[in-house]
């Protein structure tokens, strides 16, 4: 009989997150919904009068902060109950209710930015001079005026806000299909026992040293996606059409331009990343050649990309062991940083293990005025320890931003979101390398560092190129079908991994399983952040005074543009040289690894 995942009710309480910091019970949750609705009614009394005076503008700004900070808490509570058990119908009903509430609130409050955008800029800025309490909103107001070319009439803004309820269906359906409805079959593990494949177990299985297990897991897993390729194609096509609709409605040049505009990122940053990686694909090809040699295989397959290249090294960690290593690795960040990390571990900010119907992957989410929460699916691999410290980086970024910034600037932009998390990973790797005296263990850790370059820089850029290519296809009037999506993905994958790989059809279905394709040009930021983090981590370790500069960056929220915030830590992302510099490090790591083996 196959090993089964525990039901949610069977998970130890101490291994789950404590949501009472959000709401003590369901009644408190429902009362918060009522309060949000009351606040919305109150702010709506200012419709048509928001910009009549400094007092009205300030009242609307304060009410808006209160509405959306409380709505953030309501959404967080509902989504977290759903994410740990996507098969729970009551959890689905709760999150669906909150999403509908969110859309209605966005529709009703659309006038807040619309009226400011219609107002005379000089008049609005004069209000700031008359009422010093408004000064904190200066940057926020400047961003509203920056958005003026893409602003629509009040009625159209309300219509677009209301349309979100319908256009979010693709990502919701993807989540339910991938995490709750799909069955991936069973295979024999390396001990000959039947094991049920799940989203959480898949990577673990294709990382096995036993190549038969890897191949069985790979083929069995993707057989499920092959059967549903037309369904996933329909969902993804709907997602891209949605992006095209909103980009056209707001008069952006493209979906990419629309996605990057609100983050204040030039399109050239995205394009430079892909171009710089294309110019350095020889490094990924070299990585594949090293991997093929270490695994001792005649033909290299895509399911050979995950297992360690170094054998006979401890690869399993308990969660307690992982936490202890993380606390040591983060010591360069200082006592205050460590104290908060320990609090997160001790006070159930984290949902640790996989259970039946739990959302796959991992994330950290912030709730202003409470504390961050982390979702994990910890399975004991070295990768899982890195995932914990990665998500802790996000959580610490949120902690410092929330602690330092007012609500309006507390939520940092996506572009800088992956810097803190990836920097933490590099600190962990450097710590583990500094502590090992064993040649084999050092090679194993260097293997992991190479995998970080492969997985975070090359793979995420590959995903970014797929997103850009498929969006351009739709923008040029070409429909997305299962066939065209599989061919596009396969072509890009072959370009990235090179001629020294024997490709099977299964890899052409990989695009179906990537949740970030429903996040609107998100993944490229993993790659840019990784490159920035390589430099930042080196400075943290070599210059203790740099830590205060880095904490200042973490505390910035969105009080400045992402590009300006990164300049605080001496990174200029408008110049692609920071990518080339990081890739030189990959060559150095491969040089050392080859000497060791």
N, C-alpha and C positions, 0 to 999 in steps of 0.2 A: 504493500500500500504506500502511496506517495506521501512524503512529508507535507503536512498541512500547516498553513499559517494560522496563528491564533486569532480568534474573534476579538473584536475591540473590547468586549466585556471581560476577556481573559488576560488582558495586559495589566501588569502591576501598576498601581496608581503612581508610584514614585518615578516611573518611566514615562509618564504622560505629562503634558503641560497643564498648568493650573489656570483655568480661565476665570476664576473668581476675581482676579485683579481687574478684569473687564466688567463682569457683572456677577453678583453673588448667586443669582438664580434667574430663571426664565421670566419671572415677574419684573425684575429689575431691567432686564433686556426689553421687555414690552413697554415698560414705563419710559425708557430712553427713546424708543420709537415715537411714543406719544409726544415727548418733549421736543424732539426734532420737528415733528409736524407743527407743533405750536409755534416754535421759533420761526419756521418758514412762513407761517401766516403773519407773524409779527413783521418780518422783514418785507413781506409783500406789500405792507401798508405804505412803504416808501416808493413803490413803483411809480415812475413818472416824476418823482421828487428827489431822487437820490442826489442829484448834482445841484440842487437848489441852494445849498449852503454847506459850509464846512462841517457843521453839526450833523446834518443828514448823512453826509459822506462817511463820517466817522461812525455813526450809529450803524450804518449798513455794513461797514467793514468789520466791526466788532461782532455783529450778529452773524455775519458770514463765517467768521472764525469759529464761533460757538457751534453753529450748525454743522460745519464740515468736520470739526474735531470730534463731535459726538457721533456723527454719521460714520466716521472712520472706526470708532470703537464698536458701533453696532455691526458694521460690515465684518470687522475682524472676528468678532465673537461667532457670527453665523458661519463665516467661511471656514473657521478652524474646526468647528463641530462637523462640518461637511467633509473637510479634507481628510480627517482621520477615519471616516466611514462613509465613503461615497455611495454605498449601497443602502444607507439609512434613509428611508423615504421622508421621515420627519425632518432630517437635516437638509435634505434637498428642498423641501417645502420652505424651510426657514430661510435658506440662502436665496431662493428664488423670490421670496417676499421682499427681502432686503434689496435685491437688485432692482426690483420694480420700484421700490421706494426711492432708491438712488436716482433712477431715471426721472421720476416725477419731480424730485427736488431739483435736479439739474434743469428740468424744463421750467419750473416755476421761478427759479432764481437766475435764469439766463439774462434777465434784465440788468443784473448787477454790473456785469462787465459791458453789456451792450450800451447802457446809458453813459457809462464812463467813456467808452470808445466814441460815442457820438458827441460828447461834450468838447468844449474848447479846451485845449491843453493848457493854455496860459491861465484860464480860470481855475482849473483843477489844481495846478501847481501853486496858485495864489492861496488856495485853501490851506495848503500845507504850511505856508508862511503865517497864516492867521491862527492855526490850531496846531500846536507842537505835537499833540498826540497822533496826528496824521503822518508825521515825518517817517515813522517806521514803515509806512506803506509806499514810500517814494519809488523804490525799485519795482514793486508789484504794479504800481500804476504805469511806470515806464514800459513794462512788458505788455500791458494792455494796449498802450498806444503803438508799440512796435507791431502788434498784431493787426493793426487797423486795415491794412490792405486785404486781409483774409477774413475780415469781419462781415457778417451779413446783417440784414434787417432784424429787428426784434422778433418778428413773427417767424422768420427763417431760422433764427437761432433756437427758438423754442421747438420748432419742428425737428431740427437736427438733434437736439437734446432728447426729444421723445423717441426718435428713431433708434437710439442706442438699444432700447429694449428688444427690438427685433434683430438688429444687426450683430448682437453678441451671441447669437444662437450657435454659430459655427464653433467657437472656442468651447462653449458649454457642452455641445454634442461631442466634440473631440475628447474632452475630459471624461465624460461618462463612458464613451465607447472604449477608450484606452484603459481606463482605470477600474471600471466596474463590469462592463459587459463582455469584454474580450476574454476568450479562453485560449491559452497558449500551449496546452497539451503537457505531456509528461515525457521525461527521458530518464535513463539510468545515470546516476552520478558515478564518480570514480570508485565508489565502494560497491557499485552494483545495485544500489537501492533506487527505487523509483522516486523521482522528485518532480513536483509540479512547478512548471515555469511560471513566473510572475514578472511584472515589470521590475520589481525590486531585486529579484533573483537573477535576472537575465545577465547583467554585466558580471556578476559573480561567477556564473556558469561559463561564460565565454572567456573568463580570466583563468580558468583551470589549467593546470600543467598538462592534464590528460587531453590530448588533441581530439580524441574521439568524442569526449564530452563537449568540447568547444564546437565541434562540427555539428553534433546532434542538436545542441541548444540553438545554434545559429540557424540551422535549416528549419527546425521545428517552430521556432519563434517567428521567423519571417514567413513561414507558410500561412500563419494566421493573418498577417498583413496582406499577403498576396490575395487571399480570398476577399478581403475588404478594400482592395486598392481603388475600386471605383467609388466607394463610399467616402474614403479619405480624400480622393481627388475632388469630389464634389464639395466637401467641407473646406478644403484649402482654396479651391477656386472661389468659393463664397467669401472667404476671408480676404482674398486679394481684391475681389470686386468691391467689397466693403471699403477697403483702403482707397481704391480708385474713386469711389463715389464721394467720400469725404474730401479727398484731395481736390477733385474737380469742383465740388461745391464751394470750397474755400479759395479756389483760384491759385493753388500751388502748381508749380511746374511739373511735379511728379509726386508719387507716393513717398519716395525717399526724401524729397524736399519737405514734404508735409511732416514726416516723422522726425526729421532732424531740426526743423525750425524751432519748435517749442523748447528744445534742449539747447538752443543757441549754438548748434554745431554746424559748420559749413559742410556742404555735400562733399567737398574736396577731401575732408578727413576720411570719409568712408571709402572714396575712390582711391585715395593714396594707400590705404591699408591693403586693399586687394592688389594694387599694382606692386607694392613693396613685397608682398608675399609671393606673387607670381615670379618676381625677380630672384626669390630665394627658395624656390621649390627644390633646388638641388639638395638643400639641407634635409627636407622631408624624405627625398629619395634616398639619401645617405642613411637616414634613420631606418628606413625600411630594409635596406641592405644589411645594416648591423643586426637588426631584429631577425632577419632570415638566417643569418650566420649563427646567431646565438641559439635559436630554436632548432637548428640543424634540420631544416625542412628542405626538400628538393624544390618544391613549388610553394610560394608564399600566398596564402589566402587571406581574405579580409577578416576571418575569424581568428587569425594569428596576430592581430594588432593589439590585443589586450593582455595576454599572459606575461608575467615577469620574464625577463630575459636571463635572470640570474636565479639559480636554483639553490635549495638548501639554506634559505634565509627565512627567519620567522616572518610569517605574513599575516598572522591572526592576532588581533588585540581585543581584549575586553574593553568595554566602554570606560571602565574605571582606569585602566592602563592608558587609554587614549587621552583621557582628561588630564592625567598626571603629566604626560609628555607635553601636552598643549600648554599647561601652566609654566613649565620650564622654558618652552620655546618662546613664550611671550614676555619673559622677564625683561628684555631690552626696552619694552614699552613703558616700564615704570610701575610703581606700586598702585597708583589710582586705577590704572587700566586693569591690572591683575585683580584688584579687589572686585571690580564689576563683573569680570569674567567668572570669578568664583561664585558670586551671587547668582549669576545665570545658571551655573551648574547645580547650586544648592537649593534654589527656590523654584524649581520646576518651570523655568522659562522654555524648556525644551521637551518635545515629544520624540522619543528616542528610536523605538524599534518599529519594524514593519508589522502590520496586522492585516487581516483580511479586509479588502476594499479600501485600504488606506492609499491616499494619493502617492504616486511614485516620486522619486527625486528628493530634493531638499530645498528649503527656503528659509529666509529670515524676513519677518514683517514687523514694521514699526507701528506703534499705537501711541500717539502723542499724549503725554501726561501719565502713561502707565509704564511699560517697559517693552522692549522687543520680545518677540516669540520666534522660536526656531523649530521647524519640522525636519526630522531626519528619518532615514530608514537604515539605521546602523546595523552592519552585518559583520563587523570585525576585520575587514580588510584594511590595508594601509590607506587605500583610497578613502575609506570611510572616516579615518582619523583626519585626513586632509579636508574632507567635507565638513567635519565638525568645526575645524579652525577657520575654514572658509566662511561658513555661515556666521560664526562668531565675529568675524571681521565686519560683516554687514551689520550685525547687532550692535557692535561697538560704534560703528559709524552713526547708526540711528541714535544710540544713547547720547553721544556727544552733541549731535545736531539738535536733538530735542532739548537737551540740557541748556544749550547755549542760545538757540534761536527762538524767536516767537513763532507761533503756529504757522504763520503765513510763509516763513522761510525754513521750516523745520524739515521738510521732505526734500532731500537732495535729489538732483537730477539723475536720471538713469545713467548718463554717460560716465559719471564718477562713481556710480554704485559699486562697480566691480573692482575698484582700485584697492579699497581696504581689505576686501575678502581675499584677493589674490596676493596682496602683500603679506597677509598672515600665512598663507600657504608657503610662500618662499622663506619666511622666517622659520617655519617649522622644518622645512627641508634643510636649511642651513644649520639649524640646531642639531638635527639628527646626524648630519654629515660631520659636524664638529665633535660629536661624542663617540663616533665609531672608530675603532682601531682595527676592525676586521676588514680585510681586503674585499671579501665577498659581499659583506653588508654595505660597504661603501659603493661597490658597483651596483648593488640593488637600489640604493638611494639615487645614484646618478641616473639609473634607468628610470626612476620615477620622475626626476627632473626633466629628462628627455620627453617623457610622456606628457608632462605639463605643457611643454612647447608644442608637442603634437596635438594634444587635446584642446588646449586653450587658445593657442595662436593659430595654428594651421586649420584645425577642424572647425573652429568657430568662424574663421574667415571663409572657409569652404561653404558653410551654412549661409553666411552673409552674401556670398556670390550667388548661391541658389535663390535666395530671397530676391535679390536685385534682378536676376535674370527672369524669374517667373513674373515679377511685377511688371517688368518692361514688356514681356510677352502680352500680358493683358492690356497694358496701356497702348500697345500697337495693334490691338484688335484680335489677338490670337487666343482662342479659348484654351483653358488648361484641362487636359484629360489625363487619365491614369497613364496612358502611353507616353504622352509628351512630358509629363512630370518625371516618370521613371527614366526616360531617355536623357532628359536634362540633368537629373541627379547623377546618373551613371557616367555621363560625359565629364562632368565636373570632377567627380570622384577619381576617375582614371587620370585626369590631368594632374590632380594633386598627388596621388600616390605613385604614379609612374608606371613604367613598362615592366618592372620586376615583380609585378603582382599578377597572379592568375585570378581573374574576376569571375564570380558566379552571379547568377541573376538576382540572388537574394539582396545584394547591396543596393540594387536599384529601388528597393522598397523602403529603404531606411528613412527617407524624408517623411514617411507616414507617421513615424513614432516621435517626432521632434515637437514637443509642446511649444517651444519658443517661436516656432513659425507663426503662432497666433498672437505674438506679443508686439508685432509691428516694428520690424527692424531693430531688434534688441541685441542679437547675438554678436554683432561686430564689436560691441563694447567690451565683451569678454577679452577679445584679442587686443584692443587698444589698451585696456586696463592692465592686462598682463605685461605688456611691454613697459608701461609706466611703472608698474610694481617692481620689476626687476631692478630698475635704478633706485627706487625709493627704499627697498629693503636693504640694498647695499649701503646706503647712507645711514639708515637707522643703526646698522651693525657697526659701522666704522666711525660714526660721529654721534655720541650720546646727546649733544645739544640739538641735533636735527629732530629729535623726537618731539620737542615742543612745537616745532614748525609743522610737523606731521599732524599733531593733535589739533593745531589751529586749522589745518585743512579738513580734518574730520568734523570739526565744529562748525564748518561753514554753511551746512545745509544748502539752500539755493540762494544765499544772500549775495552771491556774485555768479557770473557765468561759469560753467564747468571749466572752460579754457583758462579763465583767470584764477579759479581755485587751484588748478593744477600747477599754475606758475608759482604758487606759494611753496610747492615742493620741487621746484626747479625742473618741471616737465613742460615742454612745448609740443602739444600734439598737432599743431599746424605744420610742423616740419617732420616729414617721415623719417628723419634720421633716428628718432627714438626707437622706431621699429627695427631698423638695420642694426642698431647698437645691441638690442636684445637678442637678435638672431646671431650676432657674433658670439654671444655667450653660449648659445646652443652648440655652435661649432666647438667651443672650448670644452663644453661638457662631453660631447661625443669623443673629442680627442682623449680626454682623461679616461673615459669609459673603455675605449678600445685598448688603451695601455694596460688597464686592469684585467681585461679578459684575454 
